[in-house]
């Protein structure tokens, strides 16, 4: 859960690098929260609102767009690619596959132009 919270703490930080673990745990927890909110919207709040609009899940989705994009760009940086590669997603099917391959790749070893490798940076020990 701390991976999710760490991404939210770096709300609009597009610089630096993000490990695969950070990106995929954020994606997993984000998906679970989205599904829970969607189910609450559908089964509980739809009876209140006749329009069927999913308020909770829409508000949540809007709240996590920027942190999700930021962690995605940091993940691309970790593979030594510019965040501008995100726009390849607008090429139907091929773009999404290319981006999936990019975020599945391992980090580049050592420091790159986006910063030190997060796997190699020693974690601060708190007592």
C-alpha positions in Angstrom: 0.0 0.0 0.0 2.9 2.3 0.6 3.7 2.3 -3.1 0.3 3.8 -3.8 0.7 6.4 -1.1 4.2 7.3 -2.3 2.9 8.0 -5.8 0.2 10.2 -4.4 2.8 12.1 -2.4 4.6 12.8 -5.6 1.3 14.1 -7.1 2.8 16.0 -10.1 6.4 15.0 -10.0 7.3 14.1 -13.6 11.1 14.1 -13.0 13.1 11.2 -11.7 12.6 7.5 -12.1 10.0 4.9 -10.9 10.7 1.2 -10.5 8.5 -1.4 -12.0 7.3 -2.3 -8.5 6.2 1.2 -7.8 4.3 1.6 -11.1 2.6 -1.8 -11.0 1.6 -1.7 -7.4 0.1 1.8 -8.0 -1.8 0.4 -11.1 -3.1 -2.6 -9.1 -4.3 -0.7 -6.1 -5.7 2.0 -8.3 -7.7 -0.6 -10.3 -9.0 -2.2 -7.1 -10.1 1.1 -5.7 -11.8 2.0 -9.0 -13.7 -1.2 -9.1 -14.9 -0.9 -5.5 -16.1 2.7 -6.1 -17.7 1.6 -9.4 -19.6 -1.2 -7.6 -20.7 1.2 -4.9 -21.9 3.6 -7.6 -23.8 0.9 -9.5 -25.4 -1.0 -6.6 -26.0 1.8 -4.0 -26.0 5.2 -5.6 -27.8 4.3 -8.8 -30.9 3.9 -6.8 -30.6 7.5 -5.6 -29.7 9.0 -9.0 -31.9 8.1 -12.0 -29.3 9.1 -14.5 -27.0 6.2 -13.7 -23.9 8.5 -13.6 -21.1 7.0 -11.5 -20.1 9.9 -9.3 -17.6 8.3 -6.9 -15.6 6.5 -9.5 -15.6 9.5 -11.9 -14.4 11.9 -9.1 -11.7 9.3 -8.1 -10.6 8.9 -11.7 -10.2 12.6 -12.1 -8.2 12.8 -8.9 -5.7 10.2 -9.9 -5.1 11.2 -13.5 -2.1 13.4 -12.8 -0.4 11.1 -10.3 -1.0 8.2 -12.7 0.5 10.1 -15.6 3.4 11.2 -13.5 4.3 7.7 -12.3 4.0 6.5 -15.9 6.4 9.2 -17.1 8.8 8.3 -14.3 8.6 4.7 -15.3 9.5 5.6 -18.9 12.4 7.6 -17.5 13.6 4.5 -15.7 13.9 2.7 -19.0 15.9 5.7 -20.3 13.0 7.0 -22.5 11.5 10.5 -22.6 8.0 11.0 -21.2 7.0 12.2 -24.7 6.8 8.5 -25.7 3.4 8.5 -23.9 1.9 10.0 -27.1 2.6 6.8 -29.0 -0.6 5.5 -27.4 -2.6 7.5 -30.0 -1.4 5.0 -32.6 -4.2 2.4 -32.5 -3.3 -0.9 -31.0 0.4 -0.7 -31.8 1.0 2.3 -29.5 -0.5 0.6 -26.5 1.5 -2.6 -27.1 4.7 -0.6 -27.4 4.0 1.3 -24.2 3.2 -2.0 -22.4 6.6 -3.4 -23.5 8.3 -0.3 -22.3 6.8 -0.4 -18.8 7.5 -4.1 -18.5 11.2 -3.7 -19.2 13.8 -3.7 -16.5 15.5 -0.5 -15.3 18.5 0.8 -17.1 21.6 0.0 -15.0 23.3 2.8 -13.1 22.5 6.4 -13.5 20.9 7.8 -16.6 20.0 11.3 -17.7 16.8 11.1 -15.5 18.6 10.3 -12.3 20.1 7.4 -10.3 18.6 3.9 -10.5 16.0 3.6 -7.8 16.9 0.0 -7.2 20.5 1.0 -6.3 19.6 4.0 -4.1 19.8 2.8 -0.5 16.5 3.3 1.4 16.6 5.6 4.4 16.2 3.7 7.6 13.9 5.2 10.1 13.9 4.2 13.7 
